[in-house]
């Protein structure tokens, strides 16, 4: 089943927030998921099994190095968003 997730990742007690966020995003992309970065959250789309497995792996990788909070909303009813930001 295709799903879309809105993920917010909050690295704690670090001065460079972009490093852990970029690492998280690269892990998801390496698993074949579509990732669209936003200013406060990322949109991630793919098959549900792959998405859930990739989120777990990405979170666990970061949690070994950093203290992080991850907030997610996942839906099978969200419209597709094209790279130019338009609803399809």
Secondary structure by P-SEA (a helix, b strand, c coil): cbbbbbbbbbbcccccaaaaaaaaaaaaaaabbbbbbcccbbbbbccaaaaaaaaaaaaaaaaacccccccccccccccccccccccc
